[in-house]
Amino acid sequence: MDNVSHKRADLERCPPGSNGRDVPLFHLAVALRNRFTKGRKLGDLDEAITLLRKVLELRPSGHHARPFSLQELALCHLTRYDSRGAVADMEEAVTFARAALELRPPGHRDRAVSLYDLACNLWRRFKKHARMYDLEEALELHRAALKLRPYGHPNRSSSLQGLSLCLMNRYESQEAVADLEEAVAFGRAALELRLPGHPHRAVSLYDLACNLQRRFRIHARMYELEEAIELHRAALKLRPSGHRDRSLSLRGLALCLSDRYDSQGAVADLEQAVTLAHAALELCPPGHHHHGLSVNRLADYIRKGFQKRTLLHDLEDPIGLRRAALELLPSGHPDRSSLLRSLVLCLLDRYDNQGVVGDLDEAVTLGRAALALDAPSHPSRASSLHTLAQCLAKHYRHQPIAADLNEAIALEQEALQLLTPGNPSHDVSRRCLMSYLQMKITPEVSVTFSDPPGAPPVDINRVIRRVALETLKTMPTRLLHTPTGVLCNRDAQISRFMASQQFSQLLTSWRTSTLDQYTKLIHTTLSGYFQFVTFSHRWGVEEPLLRDIQGRSIYGMSTEGGVGKLQAFCLRACEQDYLWAWSDTCCIDKDSSAELQEAIGSMFAWYRRSALTIVYLHDVPNTGSFRSSEWFTRVWTLQELLAPKTVLFYTQDWSPYKNHVGSNHKADVNVMEELKRATGIEPGFLTEFSPCMDNARSRLQWASLRHATRPEDIAYSLFGIFDVHLPILYGESAEKALGRLLAEIISLSRDISVLDWVGEASQFHSCFPAYITSYQTLPFTLSSDSEEQSQRMSWQPSFSEALRKLYHSLTESPLPECINRRLTLPCITHGVTEICLKGKEPLAPTYKYKIQAFGLRSLEITLSDKLEDAAMKQGALQLVRPWHSKLLRPSDELDVTHERRLLSILGRPFNALLLIQLPHNEYKRIASSALIVAEPVDSGSVLRSKVTTLNIV
């Protein structure tokens, strides 16, 4: 007897008119809906809806259980909408969900559930009708639900995921990059809460991967695409054969690999994309709602291989696939337009390859059909306009009918109106429009099938512009033009190049060069033209911002405030024969959080990419030393010192420091010695610095004496130095910002030296410091006496077996990592057997404790605060030696020499962490304000060492 039968029997025992009949009716309806989800019999769902309407009649307004009935009824209608697609069910789902929310006012314990359910239903309705007001309301409701689901709430991840999805949809509709940035942030937060084993982890992996791939297409940052590929692979593992969403992960991974092929040209990526797309298509047979999309993607990859001649396919495969898919798609299907456009592009490719005019005529016809399906507000209309314009322009070249060219121009102009400047499609449409207009002005050029004598083999303007965009991609978006003092965006920068003498020379150089030579010449010329200078300085009052100089020449502005400094900087750059300059004060739109985040994440790379960095020391007189300059106390200037290869220091009157006549102060031995004394950084790091996580403890020490106006900037300024990519979250605490950085360093490099500090512990994690100043003290080092003592650790042949076991325990211990604020740390542990308070200083509030631990000599520590009573309990504390297997040299087998060395290493005094055990087998560091130096008792205690992996919070 199944659950439905049980519930029917319960209902029969409560005939109509009986008190409480609403309860068995409701339970039977829920049981029927649950059975539908397993058996997919619509009769169960229809009956459940009928029963719930009866329940509503028995639970009138004011009944305490009425909201539950409304909520369940909304869910049943939504489920039936998903099965049948009837819009009436969708409307009912929204109506009932809204009614349930009205009965759960602010303060009601289930209000968050109703907010979330209504938001999801409105999002479904938006997906059906594309009405933005539904999406906007869904966003508001999700944000309200999130506020009611704080950290630790079991359903917080659902609200984060819902918000991410809605923001992604708004980005797709409105192309506001800030929405995509927020979608990524919320998606990442949801994933952090859905640990391995969580039933919805695959959804979070997939959604975050898709958003990162979208962000890659905007910023072209390869690390985001690589992360997206990793996330898609992880999601695919969680969606094995038979999983209903496996085809989604296959298509998502294929799309990312195709993008990586476009960027890096690895044929293996495109081959794998084709394989995955075939697998996705097999899971979406004809009739499946994603069949058309799967066909389209597969055909795209095959066509891409044909275009690049990298895969042994011809165009018959993608054309045939798309024709077959079109026959299966009914009129009005949302995928029909994109499938038509894709078929048009394949036909154009075949026309270009084989010259069959019939392909061109069919492409025009299908292009018109695709455009007819895209309403003026449809997000793909611009693409359809552009595709049809391409067809008509090719048709005009074949048979010069003016009406075709005029229509192509009109279509491309309409497409430009729908595209946002900065969007790659906007640039493509604009270039095509310019080409069509040129054809109209000089029609005789466009009807010629072969190149006229002496014509270049390629479209020079197009090639130069492409290379220019590639060159500028690694540079700041805005640069100051030093000869004029005008701020230029990318388009203005390229326009200035097109008007330059260098461009004119390129236009004539192709006659004496091969295509390869000419391409190299273009790259060389553009790289030289767009060399830029970066500015490093101590910010003062009234620094000019973007809005202050936009549309003006800085040379025509008053020299008051920071403008005079900016003018002098640009003049020095111009004197050094550089056309372009960048300053962090005015070349970033700080009102745009997305642009600010991108700038901070790219800043190290920009200083490294610059031809020269000019450092202005406002407080250093012409004859003075720069060691006391405030510039050396600011945290952002650390990367501005380390990143560039070429640096020139200028004093307060803009004279070169030390009257240096060379082009680089980093090549001056005397200046480098001064820099070493001023910063504590060895010259080798100053001249050949590599952004990575090597010597992590030293890098933190370099920053430990520096300050920032916004405390969280102390951590953000180090992202480039460590080459980490983390979100910039202004408003978070400095402790959290530093904690996120340290967690990333440990997880990526496994470097435990960052745990070597003394001071106040962070609220983010007990093993991380609250302030970077805790790294000012030098790492613990052995004295000569201790070194000699460790060398005297007596070794005996009988120790070999115990040493081998200990060696294997150490080498096989897992690597340290920190995920979700939980530090997994391999340690050599020493249980504290006794701790007692020796005394309290009467003048200074300090407490001295004596500690005895298993296998260690007794030691004393002095603390400013008294230990909690829990720490004084027997067995509550552990003294541990953090361990990383790289602390030992790799060796297949231990010989006598290695055994002696191992015994010597483990017998030395070490910097210990004092941990207290918490519930659930977790630990927390305490007494971090004291340097705890522990020392093994003798060789025997070393041999009895216990290697344990602890979870520390």
Protein Blocks (a to p, Z undefined) as FASTA:
>chain_A
ZZklmmmmmmmmmcghiahklmmmmmmmmmmmmmmmmnopaklmmmmmmmmmmmmmmmcg
hiaklmmmmmmmmmmmmmmmmmnopaklmmmmmmmmmmmmmmmcghiaklmmmmmmmmmm
mmmmmmmnopaklmmmmmmmmmmmmmmmcghiaklmmmmmmmmmmmmmmmmmnopaklmm
mmmmmmmmmmmmmcghiaklmmmmmmmmmmmmmmmmmnopaklmmmmmmmmmmmmmmmcg
hiaklmmmmmmmmmmmmmmmmmnopaklmmmmmmmmmmmmmmmcghiaklmmmmmmmmmm
mmmmmmnopaccdfklmmmmmmmmmmmpcghiaklmmmmmmmmmmmmmmmmmnopaklmm
mmmmmmmmmmmmmcfklmklmmmmmmmmmmmmmmmmmmccfklmmmmmmmmmmmmmmpcg
hiaklmmmmmmmmmmmmmmmmmmlmmpmbdcehiafbdfklmmmmmmmmmmmmpcfbdcd
fknopacdfklmmmmmmmpmklmmmmmmmmmpcfklmmmmmmmmmmmmmgccddddddde
hiacfklmgopafklpcfehjllmmmmmmmmmmmnopabdcdfklmccfkbmklmmmmmm
mmmmmmmmpmbdcdddfkbcfklcfklpmklmpfklmmmmmmpmbdcdddfkopaehhia
bfbfklpmklmmmmmmmnopafklmmmcccdfehklmmmmmmmmpccfblmlmmmmmmmm
nopacdddehiafklmmmmmmmmmmmmnopaklmgccddddfkbmkbcfbfklmmpccdd
ddfklmmmmmmpccdfklmmmmmmmmmmmmmpccdddeehiacddddddddfbdcdfbdc
fklccdddddddehiacdddddfbdcdfklmpghkaccdddddfklpccdfbacfklmmm
mmmmmmpccddddddddehhiacdehklbccddddfblmlmmmpccdddddZZ
